């Protein structure tokens, strides 16, 4: 999910193969990105990444 100055959210669905425990993430927008997993209808803790413009 991406949080910006607007009140909209976007989401993507990924499927990890058995044995994998990591994934790459590349932010395409400035703002707050929140990642979490849902397994058997149980969400994980949220990982928050604040993406800023390069100086």
Number of C-alpha atoms within 10 A of each C-alpha: 14 21 16 13 7 7 7 9 10 8 9 6 5 8 5 9 7 6 6 7 7 7 7 4 7 5 12 8 13 14 16 17 19 15 16 11 13 9 7 5 7 8 10 11 11 11 10 13 13 12 13 10 7 5 3
